């Protein structure tokens, strides 16, 4: 029984492993294994899952089955199925497959933007505007978010000025997106910086301030999530077993581990709506689909504390 079926979650955990995780590993997970893994994630109580990215298969063969994965995932009632789309072509394909929400990556770092999507930041804003218009014209019920990557620093150019991050976030809202989140693509953020930048974001765009996508590259993932929570953030991206990290940022690895994040919040009495035992069980289909891949997570290694229960 899902112990949280009667509880309204206080935070939303957005699982990005099937997209951010799988596109960052060398191996390609078989479609049937992906679908089994997504089903196990849904069974744990996760209510938002980024299942794929719509990019050319020659660039990311791991995502060649994106449309099929979306069509399967949307059969689960009550789950928001997200897809990452870097351009209008990707957005068109994601909408045709039935995605509920589109995420557009927009780099705060000028250097990272060119390396990641081969476009300047200004070019990407044009793309954001076109995607928002496509959504308005063809699928007004679909939500669109911009994820500001390298918001806390960039391995290619170093520091990223905070005022440029906020300028870009406001520009994305003006271009027509519903919300803007901040991503620590390269794992350079610290808790004071996270708190400061999310407070600035909230001051600039109000309720349209979106998710925190934080990495554990230097061991500060959970500390940064807590800082974001204290700054008012209520949506957090995380990846089961810490799988993944941006392949175009040298040295970047290690998304926040979903299991550890859920454990932290639940131990604090902050409800996630996710059953931790079922979440840990979702590692099995991941391991089966990617044998030999390194899986992370302190909670999985240590086990749940004696007498652990999640309130009904």
Secondary structure, DSSP 8 states (H G I E B T S, - for coil): --TTTT---SSEEEE-IIIIIGGGSSS---HHHHHHHHHHHHHTT--EEEEEE---TTT-GGGTTHHHHHHHHTTSTT-EEEEE-SSHHHHHHHHHHT-SEEEEEEESSHHHHHHHHSS-HHHHHHHHHHHHHHHHHH-TTSEEEEEEETTT-BTTTB---HHHHHHHHHHHHHTT-SEEEEE-TTS---HHHHHHHHHHHHHHHGGGEEEEE-B-TTS-HHHHHHHHHHTT--EEEEBGGG----TTSTT---B-BHHHHHHHHHHHT---S--HHHHHHHHHHHHHHTTT-----HHHHH---TT-----
